[in-house]
Amino acid sequence: MIIVHGTIPIRPDCRDKALELARTMADATRAEFGCISYDFYVGLSDPNTLMLFQEWETMDALMDHFQTEHMEEFLQELPEIVSGEITTRRYAVQSVDDDEDHDVSVEEPPPVIH
């Protein structure tokens, strides 16, 4: 699984437009093959920061996402609403269930001596 996390600082005067753009993008993206989740969130510490959280089945699915028409439209509109640097991080995640040779053992913690 691939996880992408991003932050998008938005101009306060464009907040409503940014939220609508995010809703449109999320709705279109959730219908894509390989998309597990795709959501924008408003920052609690700064309501003019959108946070993006995505989960994809494969890297190929994520790469296909970048070729969609709704991504192109989103990227065209983005410069109008952004107020600073956009940051993104991508993580490749493997669950324990995916690794057949992985031996999981739980050790008891050492006793606490008072």
URBELMO-V803497 format. One record per pair of residues at least 24 apart in sequence whose C-alpha atoms are under 10 Angstrom apart, sorted by the first residue. I is the first residue (numbers start at 1). J is the second residue. Records with the same first field share a line. If there is no record, write none. Layout:
I: J ; J
This chain:
1: 34 ; 35 ; 36 ; 55 ; 56 ; 57 ; 58 ; 59 ; 91 ; 92 ; 93 ; 94 ; 95
2: 35 ; 36 ; 54 ; 55 ; 56 ; 57 ; 58 ; 59 ; 60 ; 61 ; 62 ; 90 ; 91 ; 92 ; 93 ; 94
3: 36 ; 37 ; 38 ; 53 ; 54 ; 55 ; 56 ; 57 ; 58 ; 59 ; 62 ; 89 ; 90 ; 91 ; 92 ; 93
4: 38 ; 52 ; 53 ; 54 ; 55 ; 56 ; 62 ; 88 ; 89 ; 90 ; 91 ; 92
5: 38 ; 39 ; 40 ; 51 ; 52 ; 53 ; 54 ; 55 ; 87 ; 88 ; 89 ; 90 ; 91
6: 40 ; 50 ; 51 ; 52 ; 53 ; 54 ; 86 ; 87 ; 88 ; 89 ; 90
7: 40 ; 41 ; 42 ; 43 ; 49 ; 50 ; 51 ; 52 ; 53 ; 85 ; 86 ; 87 ; 88 ; 89
8: 40 ; 42 ; 43 ; 48 ; 49 ; 50 ; 51 ; 52 ; 78 ; 81 ; 82 ; 83 ; 84 ; 85 ; 86 ; 87 ; 88
9: 43 ; 46 ; 47 ; 48 ; 49 ; 50 ; 51 ; 81 ; 82 ; 83 ; 84 ; 85 ; 86 ; 87
10: 46 ; 47 ; 48 ; 49 ; 50 ; 78 ; 79 ; 80 ; 81 ; 82 ; 83 ; 84 ; 85 ; 86
11: 48 ; 49 ; 80 ; 81 ; 82 ; 83 ; 84
12: 47 ; 48 ; 49 ; 81 ; 82 ; 83
13: 48 ; 81
14: 48 ; 80 ; 81 ; 82 ; 83
15: 47 ; 48 ; 49 ; 50 ; 81 ; 82
16: 81
17: 77 ; 80 ; 81
18: 48 ; 49 ; 50 ; 77 ; 78 ; 80 ; 81 ; 82
19: 50 ; 81
21: 73 ; 74 ; 77 ; 78 ; 81
22: 50 ; 52 ; 74 ; 78
24: 70 ; 74
25: 70 ; 71 ; 73 ; 74
26: 52 ; 54 ; 70
27: 70
28: 68 ; 69 ; 70 ; 71
29: 54 ; 65 ; 68 ; 70 ; 71
30: 54
32: 56 ; 61 ; 62 ; 64 ; 65 ; 68
33: 57 ; 61 ; 62 ; 64 ; 65
34: 58 ; 59 ; 60 ; 61 ; 62 ; 64 ; 65
35: 61 ; 62 ; 65
48: 82 ; 83
49: 82 ; 83 ; 84 ; 86
50: 82 ; 86
51: 86 ; 87 ; 88
52: 87 ; 88
53: 88 ; 89
54: 90
55: 90 ; 91 ; 92 ; 93
56: 92
57: 93
58: 92
59: 92
